[in-house]
Amino acid sequence: MEYRIVLRRMEFRALHGCYELERKVGNRFTVDLEITAELGDVAAEDNVEKAVNYLTVYEVVSLQMRITQRTIERVAMNIIEAVYAAFGQVRHVKCTVSKLAPPLGGKLERVSVVLEK
C-alpha cells in the first residue's frame, strides 16, 4: 500500500542565494515536502520501524538547508536526493523551497521553486 507523508512549512534560516550578501547574512526559508512511499501494512500493524520517520525526514531537510547553495533549485534537488537515500521505500518526492521576503527591490512575500522526482 502506498502512503503519502506531508511536512508543511518547515522554517529555516539559511545562507542560500546568488548574491554574496545573501550567502553572508542569510534569509528565512520554508520547505514543504510530500513523500509517497510503499509502506506495506504499516498502518494496520502500527509498526513504526517500517514507517518513514518524519523526525528523520526533518533532520535530513535541516542538514541540507545548512549546505549553502546559489539556487533554491539546487537546494530542493539536494533535499529530494537525500530523502531517497535515507528511505528505500520512497517512490516519489515533491519538494517546495521558498525564500521569504527575497531582496528584489520591492515588497514580495516569497519566491518558491517546486521540484518532483
matplotlib code that plots the C-alpha trace (Angstrom):
import matplotlib.pyplot as plt

x = [0.0, 1.3, 1.2, 1.7, 3.7, 3.4, 5.6, 4.5, 6.2, 9.4, 11.2, 14.9, 17.4, 20.0, 22.7, 21.3, 21.4, 23.0, 24.2, 27.3, 25.4, 22.7, 25.3, 26.8, 23.7, 21.2, 17.5, 14.4, 13.2, 10.4, 10.3, 7.2, 7.6, 5.2, 6.6, 4.9, 6.2, 5.5, 5.0, 3.1, 0.7, 2.4, -0.9, -2.6, 0.4, 1.1, 4.8, 7.0, 10.1, 8.5, 7.3, 9.0, 10.1, 9.2, 11.7, 14.4, 12.9, 13.0, 16.7, 17.5, 16.0, 17.7, 21.1, 20.6, 19.4, 22.8, 24.7, 24.9, 23.8, 23.5, 20.0, 16.9, 16.5, 19.8, 18.6, 15.3, 17.2, 19.6, 16.7, 14.9, 18.1, 18.8, 15.3, 15.6, 19.0, 17.6, 14.5, 14.5, 10.7, 10.2, 8.7, 8.1, 9.1, 7.7, 9.7, 8.9, 11.6, 10.6, 12.7, 10.8, 11.0, 13.6, 15.8, 14.2, 13.8, 10.1, 7.6, 7.3, 6.2, 8.2, 9.6, 9.3, 10.6, 8.8, 10.6, 9.3, 11.2]
y = [0.0, 3.5, 6.2, 10.0, 11.7, 15.5, 18.0, 21.6, 24.9, 23.8, 27.1, 27.6, 30.4, 29.7, 31.2, 30.3, 32.9, 34.1, 37.3, 37.3, 39.3, 36.6, 34.0, 36.0, 37.5, 34.7, 34.7, 32.8, 29.8, 27.4, 23.8, 21.7, 18.0, 15.4, 11.9, 8.9, 5.6, 1.9, 1.0, -2.2, -2.6, -0.1, 1.4, -1.9, -3.2, 0.1, -0.6, 2.5, 0.6, 0.2, 3.8, 6.8, 8.5, 12.2, 13.2, 11.7, 13.5, 16.8, 16.2, 15.3, 18.6, 20.6, 19.2, 20.1, 23.6, 24.1, 23.5, 26.8, 26.8, 29.6, 28.5, 27.2, 24.7, 23.0, 23.1, 21.3, 18.7, 18.0, 17.5, 15.1, 13.1, 12.9, 11.7, 9.0, 8.0, 7.8, 5.8, 2.9, 2.7, 6.2, 6.2, 9.9, 13.2, 16.7, 19.5, 23.2, 25.5, 29.1, 32.1, 34.6, 38.3, 37.9, 41.0, 42.0, 45.8, 45.6, 44.0, 40.3, 37.6, 34.8, 33.1, 29.4, 26.5, 23.2, 20.0, 16.5, 13.3]
z = [0.0, -0.8, 1.8, 1.5, 4.2, 4.2, 6.1, 5.7, 6.4, 7.9, 8.5, 8.5, 8.5, 5.8, 3.5, 0.1, -2.7, -5.8, -4.2, -1.9, 0.7, 0.9, 1.5, 4.3, 6.0, 5.2, 4.8, 6.0, 4.0, 4.2, 2.9, 2.1, 1.4, 0.1, 0.1, -1.4, -0.1, -0.2, 3.4, 3.2, 6.1, 8.5, 9.4, 10.2, 12.0, 13.9, 13.1, 13.5, 12.3, 8.8, 8.6, 7.1, 10.3, 9.9, 12.6, 10.4, 7.4, 9.2, 10.2, 6.6, 5.4, 8.2, 7.2, 3.5, 4.5, 6.2, 3.0, 1.2, -2.4, -5.0, -6.1, -4.3, -7.2, -6.1, -2.5, -3.5, -5.6, -2.7, -0.3, -2.7, -3.3, 0.5, 1.2, -1.4, 0.1, 3.6, 2.9, 0.4, 0.5, -1.0, -4.5, -5.2, -3.6, -4.2, -2.6, -2.4, -1.2, -0.6, 0.1, 2.3, 1.6, -1.2, -1.9, -5.2, -4.5, -3.7, -1.4, -2.1, 0.4, -1.1, -4.2, -4.5, -6.5, -6.8, -7.9, -8.2, -8.7]

ax = plt.figure().add_subplot(projection="3d")
ax.plot(x, y, z, "-o")
ax.set_aspect("equal")
plt.show()
